[in-house]
Every structure is written in structure tokens, then in C-alpha cells.
Amino acid sequence: MTEISPLEKINSNFKNKDILSLDQFSPSDLKKLFTLTKKMKTIAVNAKPSDILKGTITILLFFEPSSRTFGSFSAAIQQLGGSVIAFQGMGNSSAAKGETLEDTIRVFEGYSDAIVIRHSEVGTAQKAANAATLVPIINAGDGIGEHPTQGLLDMATIYEKHGRLDNLTGVFAGDLLNGRTLHSTIRGLSLFKNNTLYLLSPKQLQLSREHYNEFTQRGLKLIEITNEKDIPANADFWYWTRVQKERFKSLADYEKVKNKFIVTKKLMKERAGKETIIMHPLPRVGEIESDVDDDRRAVYLRNQIRNGMYVRMALLALILGKA
């Protein structure tokens, strides 16, 4: 792949593009992606043999723990007949010997057609993209920065239910400071008009002022709240997140804010509408009670998680020039 600017716009042409941020996308790009996602869902649901990615090799470099994103990418590639070389933890790679990220990328791009990378440090996907000259880089999460493919699957889930991504009222709850998944999803929703988002969190975990100001300037109406009683009636979606223990320096500080807000049947009865969908990027660690799972509005273990594979199937097919 020829060298590109850090955030080159998609401009309806996904082929060989790095996927680093939702800022690269336009509404028309998302429409193209989600249209193909429906076709990929048909392939997966019906277990149709597919050779769309036959002959391609994608490398998964996960320096940070993952189960859903790692498994989803792996499944997406294999659903389309592609091959995977996977590293999780990187303890058995030359990175453990002190090899630089740039050298790791330059080595593995010689073996592959695309590289998917997750890392605990913000900006690592950007560094990987700068180092790569032959293959596209997909950001699977960089610290508290972004998680663009999660944002894409979240928006696909909202669109699947409500048929639009504008004129929405949503609630984001939990760790708004460190949650890279919601950072990407909010960024994606800022591409559309007349969206109002309620931000429910402890004061210590509010959206950073930098992000708050940026998203407000983009046209989002953001309303910060600290009590479940302030959740608007009949919101289109609730997006709950866990408080991220791994981002805290002190266990005592974590204990003060964990499970501050919990989705219960009682809360849903009082504040959720009949068409409100309950979302969560997972894993959950107590912030949604398990007896909520059977509610038809709870999509986190059904539609949302499955859409992750379908969206990644579509994205890979487009990036590798196979669709």
C-alpha cells in the first residue's frame, strides 16, 4: 500500500485504506458498508460457503487482552475463506525481546494482506500505519483512544433497529472517560444531524473536556447527568459500559466508582421505552443484571455481538478490494 496521510478519508473507496478512526467515514461510506453488511449476514447465518477472501492472509496482532474483537475478526476472515495468523498477548513474539513496533509491522506486512492491531497505548495504530508501506492497518483498539470497528458495529445495530442514525436520543453510561468504544460510537454519531446524547457517569469518569468540546462543536447535543432518574423517557438506545479497572492506578479509586449505575428490570420498567434497545460493548462486570438478558430490548448478547462479525466481514472485503 502506498503511504497515506494518518486519517485519509474513505471517499467511497475502501480499498487499501487504513482504518484508524471514525473520522475517516462519511454517511455515504457508512451506507455502503452497512449495505454490504446485510449480504455478509446472509452468508454467515446460512453458513454459505464463501471464497471472497480466498488466498488472502490477515494477521491479528493483539498486544492487549481481547476475546470478542479477536474472535470476531478471526471468524469474519474464515467465514469468507481467508487465512489468519494470530498473536494474542505477544509474549511469544519478538516484541518480548525488545523489537520495536515499527519493525514488527514491517516484518509481518511481508507475510500478509492486512494487519489488525490492538494495543494499550493511544496512537499505536497510527504508528503502525506510518510504518506499514505494503498493507492496510485496522485499529482494533488503542488504549483509551478509539475502537473504530466497534463504533461501526454499534451504529449498524442502532440502524438495524431504528432505520436511521440521525434524530436519535441516546444514553451513554458508565466509564465515559476511558471507554474507547463509546468514544468511537459518539464520534460516528456526530456525522449525523439532530442527535441528542445523555451522558450518565460519576463525575470522576465524565467525558474529557477535550472530547466534550469537540463533539459539541460537531453538532451533537450532549447532556451530562449523574442520576438514573434523569434518563429521558423513550430513548432510542442505552449504551452501558463497564468501569475499566485496568485504567486505574489505585484499586481504592476503582472500588469507589465501579457499578455506580446498574441496569435492572426495575430501571428498565421506570425509564426505558418499548423500542429502547439496551447495548453494551462487553465484557460486563455487573453493570447489567443477568435477568435483563431475556428482555427483547437487550441486544448486547444477540444482535450487537453478531453484527460485529458481519461488519468486519464487510469491512475486510472492501479494504482488500474483494467487494
N, C-alpha and C positions, 0 to 999 in steps of 0.2 A: 504494500500500500504506500502511495506517495505521502510525504509528510504533509500534515494538515494543521490548521490552527487548532488550539485547545478545544474550542467549542464550535466547531463547524456546524452550521445549520444543515438539517436533513434536506430541506427543499424538495421533498417528494422523491428523493433519490437516496435510498438507504445503503446502496452497495459500497462496501469497503469503508463505511463510516464508523469511527469510534463512537461508542455510546457512553457518555460520561455524565450527562445531566439532562434533566427535563427541559432546560433552556434551549436545547438544540431543536426541539419539536415545535411545530405549528399545529393548529387544529386540523388542517388538511392532512398533515403527516399522521396524526393520530387516527383519523378516519380511515386512511389507507391501511394502517397497521391493524385496526380493530376489524376491518372487513376481512382481512386475511386470517385473523384470529378465529373467526367463525368457521372458516374452512378447516383450520387446524383442529378445532374442537371436533368436527365431524370425523376427521382421520383418527383421532385418539379415542373418542367414545365408541366408535365402531370397530376399533382395532384393525383398521385398514392397513395392509402392507404399503409402505411408502419408501421410495428411494430418492426423495427430494434432496437429501444431504449425502447421498451415497458418494463415497470417495473423499469426503471431507473429514478433517480431524480438528476437533476443538479441545483446547487444553484448559482445564479448570485449575487455577492457582489460588487456593484458599488459605491465606496466612492466618485467618481468624475463624473460629468455630462457626459451623453452619450445618443445618440439616435440610430445611426446606429449600433454600435457594440452591444449595449444592445438588440436592436430589432432583429438584425441578429442572435445572439446566441439563443434568445428565439424562434424565428421562426424555426431555424435549429433543435432544440430539438423537437419541436412539430411536425415538418414535419415527423420526424422519430418515432413518437408515445411515446416520453418520456415526463416526467413531469418537470416543472420548479417551483422553489421557488425563487422569485426575490426581491432584495432590491436595490433601487436606491436612493442615497443620504445619506442613513444610519442614517438619523435623527430620525427615529422611532425604531432604533435598540439599543442594549445595548452599542454599541460603543459610543453613545451620552452620556452615563452615565459614560464613562471613561474606559470601558472594553478594555483590550489590544487586539491588532490584533491577537496575538497568541491564546488567549483564545477564541476569536470569531471564528477562524478557527477550533479549537479543538471541539467547540460546534457544528458547522454546518457540520463538516465531519461526525458527528454521525447521521445526517439526510439524507445524500446524497451519490451519487456515484462519483461526481466530483464537483469541485468548480471553477468558473470563477471569477477572481478578477480584478478590476480596482482601481487605487489609484493615488494620485497626487505626491507621493514621489517615487523617484528612489529606487529600491531594495525591494519594498514592496512585490512583487510577490515572490521574493526569500525568504523573511521572512515567508511568508505564506507556501511555500513549505517546509521550515525547520520545521515548526510547525506541518504540516499535517503528520500523520502516516498511515492513512487509505485510503485516496482518492487522485487522481491526482489534481494538481492545474494548471489552464490555465491563463497565463498572458494576460489580456485584455488592457494593457497599464499601465506603471508605470512612472508617471511624464514625464521627457524628455528622459527616458531610452529607452525602446523598446515597440513594439506593434507587437509581432510575428505573430498573425493571420492576421493582416493587411498586413504584409510583404508577407505572404503566398498567400493571395488573389491577391495582386498586381502582384506577379510573375506568378500566374495562368492566369491572364489577359494578360500579355505580351506573355506568352507561347501559349495561345489560339490564339492570333493574328499572331505571327511570327514563331511558331513551334520550338522555341529554346530559351535557356537562356544564351547562350554563343555568342561571336562575335557580341555583341549588341553595339549600340551607343545610349545613352540616355541623357536626360536633367532633372536635378532636380532643381527646382526653388522655391524661397520664403524663409521661415524660416528654414534654414539648421542647425542652432544651436539648436533649441528647438524641432524640428519636430521628434517625436519618430517614426512616421510611416515610414518616409524615412530612419531613422537610421536602422530599421529592413529590409526594402527592399534593401538598399545598402548592408547590411550585407549578405543577401541572395544571391544577385548577385555576391558577392565576392567568392562564391563557384564555380563559372564557369569561364572559361578562355576567355581572349581577350575581356573583356568588357571595354568600354570607357565611362566615365560619365562626362558630363559638369555640373558644379555646379554654378548656377546663383543666386546670393543673394547680398543684401547690405553687405558691409564689416563688419558691426556690427553683422550680422546674418550668417556669414560664418560657415561652418562645424568646430567644435572644432579641434584644432591641434591634440588632442589625437585621435579623430576619423579619421582625415585625414591621420595621420601617420599609424594608424592601418590598414585602408582599403588599403592604398597604398602598405604596406608590404604584404598584402594578394594577390596582383597581379592586383588590379584594376588600371586603368589609370584614374586619376582624374585631371580635368582641371577646375580651378576656373575662372569664368568670372563675370563681373559686368555690362554688357550691352547686351541687346537682340540682337544687331547686330552681336554678337559673337556666337550666337546659330548656330550649324552646320546644313547645308542643309541635308534634308532627314534623320534625326534622327529616330530611330525606335520608340521612345516614348518620350513624355514630361510628367514630373510628377510635377505638380504645387501644392504648399501648401500655406495655409494662414499664415500670421504673427500672432503668438499666443499672443493675448493681455493679457491673463491670466498669462503669464510668465514674464511680465514686471512689475517692481516696480514703474515705473513712466509712467503716461499716456502720458506725453510730449514725452518721448522716443519712445513710441509706435507710436504716430502720425507721427513721423519723417520717419518711415520706412514702415508703412502699405501701401499696394497696390503700392509698388515700381515698381513691374513688373506685368503687366496685359495681359492676353491672349485676343486678339481681332481678329476679322476676318482679319483685315489688317496684323497683325503679322503672322497669320497662312498662309496667301497668300504669304508673303515675305519669311518665314523661315521654314514652315512645309512641309514635303514631302507628296506625295499621300498616303503613307502607314504609316505615323506617327500617332500614337494614342495619344490622349490627356487624361491624367489621373489626378485624384485629390482624396485624401482620404476623403475629405469633413469634416466639412462644409466649404463652400466657403463664403467669405465675401467681394466679389468684385474683386478678382484676376482673375476670368474668366468671361467675359461678357456673359450675358444670350443668346445673339444672336448666340453664338458659339455652343450652345446646340444642334442645329439641324444638325450640321456638322456630317457626318457619322464617322469621326475620333474621335469625342468626346465620350468617352466610360464611363466617370465617373458616369453618371446617368443611364447607361444601363448595359453593361457587367460587369464593375468593381464592382458596388454595389451589383449586383445579385450574382457574383462569391463569394462574402463574405459569403452568406448563404450556397452555395454549398460546399465551402471549409470547413466551420465549421461543416456542416453535416458529411462530410467525416472524419474530424479530431476527432470528438466526437465518431463516430462509431469505429474508430481504437483504440482510447485511452481506451474506455470502453470494448474492446475485442469483439465487435459485428460484425466485418468485417475482 
